[in-house]
Every structure is written in structure tokens, then in C-alpha cells.
Amino acid sequence: MKNSVYLKVKKFIEDNALVKYGDKIITGVSGGADSVFLFLVLAALAEEYNLSLCAVHINHGIRGEEALHDEKFTENFVQSLGYRCRIFYKDIPALAAELKITEEEAGRRYRYECFESVRKELGYNKTAVAHHKDDQAETVLFQLLRGSGIRGLGGMRASNGNIIRPLLGIKRAEIEEALMEEGTGYCIDSTNEGNKYARNMIRNSIMPYITENIQPAAAERIAGTARQLQDIYAYIDKQAEKRYKQIVKEDKDACITDADIIMKEDVVLQREIFLRMAVHVAGRRKDITSKHIDLVTGLLYKDTGKRTSLPYGMEAGRDYNKIWIRKKESSKDTHSHNNKCRDICVPGRTRLEYINGEGHIILFERVARKDISHIIEKNYCTKCFDYDKIKFMPQFRYPRDGDYMWLGTSGPRKKLSRIFIDSKIPADERGRTWVLAEGSHILWIPSTGRCSAYYYVTDGTMEVLRATLCTEGEN
């Protein structure tokens, strides 16, 4: 296979370092012109690059006998070249209904699941798919219309993780021309002729209209712009990732940053940082659009306490000077918070898990007043309470209605809820903030270091309850 289109693809592969010597490649082969040509190209390169190849074909359960014909054609074609073909069947319409997504999206998800399962099973390192330049132009238009932002306008990359797209530098017409020259047949998918799917509408109606009436080289121009945007975003990604690591704190299901700091960043970096926060919490990038990032960015200009919902059960909010994105809590979780208690032992230790994922150990000791004179001064990590004033053994728990603290030794009280507000503890975190309580009287709020004046150690104190807070590993 030495036709000009093959040589063009070979150069694209080399220029983009898509294939290396000894690669083991899974290739999606539907039986259509694009995937048939891709497999021919890789088979032609196999000896030079010592490649291992395996084809994967998926029957989507949509076209009946036609799909069975394509399945048999693909199997025979691949085997005629001396390679294995793995075949999968799935009722995609049923899957789409179950997942409440389009058949187009359900098919795409299932295909890539099959590619990945076979790749891992065989120990292969790459998956090749047959997207070409026309597909790239369609993708850019599709992304533009669905509001995925400038990043989406970069379209598909020639290499993305273990996915490679060797045909991205040529048009479909070139593929058909090359197959005709080689005398190789292929299948035609009748579902591509209708406009049931959004991409088909772009392929069959919008792109032909643009090409015939506005710009004959529309696909090349759009694909060229996509390449430039990819280069631009490669630079933006590098800058955003560096700044993200500096100003964002991550937990398993949450991210938080300082509003004053991120406000000083250029709006492009703001959006990229918020996107990374959302992706971290969601665990995926798909379906997080520019509209969602706009909602998060808008929190920079809103008052404390504002909230907004995001995909995948996430919410974003602003509490005082903090912007955060996290998983929403269920009512079941909230109920369990309100009933959570930890008894303390003296002497002994108690472990607390904080909202931000940190863990602390509290060491409790009962000591004579004369032995702690050197730490009576305010100390964030060590707190001392007049043991003689404690009637019942305190316990760690979450706040309840009626909780209070003494502000001074003479007895003026203040509701714990007001103390939380004064301490700028976000409303959503107040119900999950550990407090050390004797009944409704709060001795200590470990996260803020604040203690009730009623339990202050005085000259008349005989015994002291000493609590030392340390991070795990320090004790």
C-alpha cells in the first residue's frame, strides 16, 4: 500500500509521534470506509514498526440484517489480513433508555468501554479510532452549538491519553479515493443518511451548505483553526495547572479557594481553575460546560451564602472569602451528622475527622493546677479547663439547638449559632463542626480554638482538664 493518501497519513503519524516501534494497538473497525482504511494503514505499517493489532467491532442492535452483514464483512476483512477481530453486541436503544441519554451518546460510551476492556485484557497500549478532518470540522461545530466553550472548539486531538487518531489530517473524500485505488470495499451505514442524530444533521445538511455557498474549503479552515486553538490551550493548561496547585485546596469530594486571590487572576485562568475544581470533584470532564463554569465564576461577585447547582450531584458556593465546589449532601447524611457523638476518656485520646478531610487526635489529661502554670496563656493547640466546674464528663458532638458559651467569667451567654457567624464559619459547615459539650454548654470549638469563659482556669482552680490537639502522626 503505497498510494499518496497512505503516505500522507504515514507522515501525519510520524509528525505527531502517534505510533512507536513495538506498539500494541486496538483498532475500532465498523466496516465503514474510514475504519477499513485505518486498519489497512496500520497493517501496512505493522512490519516496519513491529506492531501488534487487534480489531474491535460493535453491533449496536439497531440495523438488524444490515448490522449482521457489516459484522460478517468486518470479521472476514480483518482475518484476511491475518489479524484477530473481537465482536461485541449491545442493544443500544435499550441502553440509551436506561441511562436516559441519546442513542448516539450511548453508542459512543459503549464503544469506548469495549475498546478499553479489550486493550486491558490483551495488555495493549493504544487504541486507534478513525476520525478524519471532516469529523473534526463537524465536532468543532457541534461543540460550538452545545456551548462547550473555547476548549471544545479545539476539537479532537491527534493523541489523547492512549487514544490515537491517525486519519485526522485527511478528508473523507481522500479515504474513499484511496480505497477505490486499492480495490477495497467497505460497508455503508444507512443510519448515517438520515438526520435523526445531531452530528448527522451537521454532516448531511450544515457542512454541505457551508461548503457549497460560503467556503469550499470549510473543513480545512475549521480544522486548521482547531489546531491553533489546541496550541493556545496547551499553553493555557500549563499556566492554569501551575496556578491551580498554588491556590486550590483539594479534598476527596471538595475543592476550595480564596476569592480575593482568584479575583486577581485573568478571567481565562479563573475559568480554567474553576473547571479543574469541578472536574476533580465530579471525577470526569464530560458535560461540564461553559455555562456551569459561568455560574461558579459569578459567585466571585455575590454575597456570602450563595449557592448554585452543578452536574453530577455537585454544588458550588461562596462563604465569606471562600469559593468552593463539593458533592451535595443527602438528607440521610445530614441526619447522621446531627446525631454524631464521641465520648472522651480521661486520661485518653479521641480522634476527630474534620470537614476538610484532616484528622486530629485530642489527648486528654487530668493534672494538678500547679503542674500547668507554664501553659496557662492562650495556646491554640493546648486548652485547659477548670475540672472542678465540670459536673458531667463532656463529649464531642455536632451542634444542637440551645447550645451556648459564656463570653466572660461573670456569666453573659451567647448562642453558639451567633458565635459561628462571628467566627465566619460557613452556614453549610456549622452543623458539622465538632464541639466539646457538657449538656448545652459548649466548652470548646477545636476548629476555631474558642473556649467558654465559664471553664477558665483561675487561681482557685485545684485540678485541670488539659486537652492537646495534634495532627495524626504527631501523637
Salt bridges, closest charged atoms under 4 A:
GLU14 OE2 - LYS10 NZ 2.72
ASP15 OD2 - LYS11 NZ 2.79
ASP23 OD2 - LYS126 NZ 2.71
ASP34 OD2 - HIS132 NE2 3.16
ASP34 OD1 - ARG172 NH1 2.92
GLU48 OE2 - LYS10 NZ 3.56
GLU66 OE2 - ARG63 NH1 2.36
ASP70 OD2 - ARG63 NH2 2.72
ASP70 OD1 - HIS69 ND1 3.34
GLU75 OE1 - LYS72 NZ 3.83
GLU103 OE1 - LYS196 NZ 3.29
GLU104 OE2 - ARG199 NE 3.84
GLU105 OE2 - ARG108 NH2 3.24
GLU105 OE2 - ARG109 NE 3.03
GLU105 OE1 - LYS286 NZ 3.52
GLU116 OE2 - ARG119 NH2 2.71
GLU116 OE2 - LYS120 NZ 3.96
GLU121 OE1 - ARG86 NH2 3.14
ASP134 OD2 - HIS132 ND1 3.77
ASP135 OD2 - HIS132 NE2 3.22
GLU138 OE1 - ARG203 NH2 3.28
GLU174 OE2 - LYS8 NZ 2.97
GLU176 OE2 - ARG172 NE 2.97
ASP189 OD1 - ARG63 NE 3.16
GLU220 OE2 - LYS171 NZ 3.69
ASP237 OD1 - ARG151 NH2 2.70
ASP237 OD1 - ARG276 NH2 3.21
GLU241 OE1 - ARG276 NE 2.89
GLU250 OE2 - HIS280 ND1 3.58
ASP258 OD2 - LYS322 NZ 3.70
GLU265 OE2 - ARG243 NE 2.41
GLU272 OE1 - ARG151 NH2 2.46
GLU272 OE1 - ARG276 NH1 3.11
ASP287 OD1 - ARG146 NH2 3.39
ASP294 OD1 - ARG271 NH1 2.32
GLU315 OE2 - ARG326 NE 3.80
ASP319 OD1 - ARG307 NH2 2.95
GLU329 OE2 - HIS337 NE2 3.30
GLU329 OE2 - ARG432 NH1 2.65
GLU353 OE1 - ARG342 NH2 3.06
GLU353 OE2 - ARG351 NH1 2.47
GLU358 OE2 - LYS249 NZ 3.24
GLU365 OE1 - ARG466 NH2 2.97
ASP371 OD1 - LYS370 NZ 3.26
ASP403 OD1 - ARG397 NH2 2.80
ASP422 OD2 - LYS414 NZ 2.36
ASP428 OD2 - ARG307 NE 2.57
ASP428 OD2 - ARG326 NH2 2.70
GLU463 OE1 - ARG366 NH2 2.75
GLU472 OE2 - ARG351 NE 2.20
